[in-house]
Amino acid sequence: MMSAKERLRKFVEYRGMGRNRFEELTGISVGYLSTKSPSIGSSIIERIACIYHDLNIEWLVTGQGKMIKSPYLSEIGTASNYKKLIHAPLIGRYAQAEYINRLNDKPYIDTLPTFPVVVEHESKSKSSYVCFEMWNDDMNDESDNSFNSGDILICREIDHTIRQRKLYFSKPKAFVIIHAEEGITVGQITSHDIETKIITLHSPNPLCDDRTIRLQDVKKLFNVVKLQRIVE
């Protein structure tokens, strides 16, 4: 799988221009495209997106979809299908403890590193999206759907009103849970008792047991909407 930097090089070749010319037009440092680092900074992605409206940013960031919008979503897209780039807070594995203690501290949240996320236009605030670096093997069953340590989990927060509805899904969906006493955990919600407000959390890893959690002990609940595997 190509890295984001390799996809950007492919786009430059498609444009039929030299790397130096592209770097000059976008205002990025000379030689940037030739560096070995596979990733692209969020500020550079935003700058490129503002100049090259035909470039599919979701393809650039994740490799999904086609390189070129056809036709431009920004010109004919509706409110339901137009996509945009936001920068969601990224919680690294070593930042979890402080994040738990400062969940509602906006000045602190604003200092966190960010990760570029392509979302539907209707998502107006980046505060509803948070990204977590996968930190253990709870979601690793050695299948193609495993979450590996170091993967980035792109999550959207589930508010308290939605939590009052049934959270069980016919197809397994992963959730990140901020627990009042146990910290951050991840798993699939396989059942939700509305009356007792207890959910059952399942781990695909056969070495991990299912567990029950009271929703009243959950500080925040996030649905994992996408996984981004970082290619070194």
N, C-alpha and C positions, 0 to 999 in steps of 0.2 A: 504493500500500500504506500502510495506517495505521501510525503510529508506536505505540510502547508507551504513550505518554502519551495518545494519542487513543483507544486501546483501553480504557484505564482510565476515561476520560471516558464512553465508551459503556457500560461496566459500571455506573458511577454512575447514569447515566440509566435503565438497565434496573432498577436498584434503586428508582428513583422518589424519590431524595433529592437535595437541593441539594449543590453542591460543598463549600460551607462546612461543612455537617453531616457529610459524609463525612470531610473533613479533621479535624474535631473528634473523630469516633469512632475514627479510626485514629491520631491523635496526630501527624499531619504538619503542616507549617507552613501557615498560612492563605495562600491564593492559589497553593499549589503546583500545583494542577490547571490553573491558568490561565497558567502560565509557558510560554514558547515552546520550552523544551528538550524534544526528542522522547523522551528516554530516562527511565528510572526507576531510581533507585539500588537496589542489591541489598538493603540493609537495609530500605528501604520496601516492596519486594516481599515480603520475609519477614514483615514486620509485617501487611501486607494479607492474606497467605495464612493467617496464624494466626487472623484474625478472620472472613474470608469463605471458609468451607470449600467452598462451591459454585462458587467461581471457579476456572476451569481456568488454572493458572499457566503452562502451556506456551503456551496461546493468548495470554495477556497478554504473555509475553516474546517469542514468535516469530511470533504470528499464526496458528499452525497449530492445527487442531482447532476445537472449538466453545467458545464463551465459558463456558457453564455445564456442569458435570459432570452427567451424567444416567444413573444415579443417582450419588451421591458415591462416588468411587473409594476414599476413605479409610474408608468404611463397609462396602462389599461387595467391594472389590478383593482379589485374591489377591496372593501374593508376586511373581507373575510379571508382573502388570499395574499394580500400584500405583506411582505416580510421586511423586517428591519434588524439591524445589529444593535445589541445592547451589551453592556459590560457588567456582568454579574459578579458579586463578591465571591472570591475563591477561598475556601477554608482548607488549608493544608493539613496533613495528618498531625503535625506538631503544633498547630494553632487551635486545635479543638477545645482544649481546656479553657483558654481565655475567651474563645467565642461563646462558649456556654455561659460563662459568667457575665458576658456583656452583650447578650442577645438584643437588648433594646437600646443599646448605646450607639446612636446614629453617628456621632463623630468618630467613634472607633470603627464602625462598619465602613465608613467612608475612607479609612486609611488602609483597608485590606487590599491585597492584590486582586485583580479582576481577571475574568476569563470571557472571551467573546462568545456570545450566544445569539443565534438567529431565531427570532420569535415572530409570531403573528403580529400584525400591526395593532391589533386591539389591546395588546399588552403594553400599557402605558408607563408602568413603573418597574425599574430594575429591582426594586426591593422585594418583589414577589418571587424573584429567581435567585437561587443561591447554588453555587457549585462546590462540591466536596471532592477532595482527593481520596480515593478508595484506600483504606488503611489496613484491611485484614482479608482473610480468606472465607468469610462467612457466606459470600455469594459465589464461591468458586466450586463448581462441581466437575471441572475439567471439560466442560462442553463449550461450544462456540458462543453460548449465551452467558458465560461466566463473567463476573466482575473481577478483574485482576488488580492486585495492589498497584497503586499509581494511576489507575484509570481516573478520569474526571467524570463525576456524576452530575449531570445538569438537572437541577431539581426546581420544582415550582411549589411554593408553599400552599398548603390546604388550610383555609381559614376555619374558624371555630364553627361557623354555621354549617359548612359542608360536612364537618366531622360528625354532626348530629345525624347525618344520613348513613345508610349502610355503606361501609368501605370495602366490602368483599367484592371481588371481581371474578368472573368466570375464567378469565385468563390471568395467569400470575403477573402481578405488577409489583415493582420494587418501591419501597418507601424508605426514607431516612427519617429517623425519629430522634428528637432531642428529649431525653428522659431526665426528669428532675433529679434522680439519684444515680442513674446508671450511665449518664453521659450520652454519647451519640452511638446509635446502632442502626443497622440496615437489614432489611429482610422483606419478605413477601407477606402481605396481609391475607390470610386464608379464611378468616372468619371475623365477624364483628357482631357482638351481642348488643343490640340497641338498648335493652333494658338495664343491663349491668354495666354498659359502657366499657366492655372488655374486648380487646382484639387479640387474635392469635397471630404470632409472627413466625413465619417459616423460613428456614435457611436451606437453600439447595445443597449446601455442603453436607454430605451424609454424616460427618463427624459432629455436626451441631444439632442440638435438640430444638424442637419447637418450644415456644414460650408464650405466656400470656402477659399482656400489659394493660393496665388501667389507663383509659384516656385522660383521666384527671391528673395523672402523673406525667403527661406529655406536655412539654413546654411548646414545642413546635413540631409540625408534621409536614414532610415534603414528599411529593410524588416524583420519582425519578423519571423524567420525560425523555432523556437521551443519555447515552454513554459515549464519551469521547476517549478513544485510546490514543495515548501520546506515543508517537513513533520516535524513538531516539535515533 
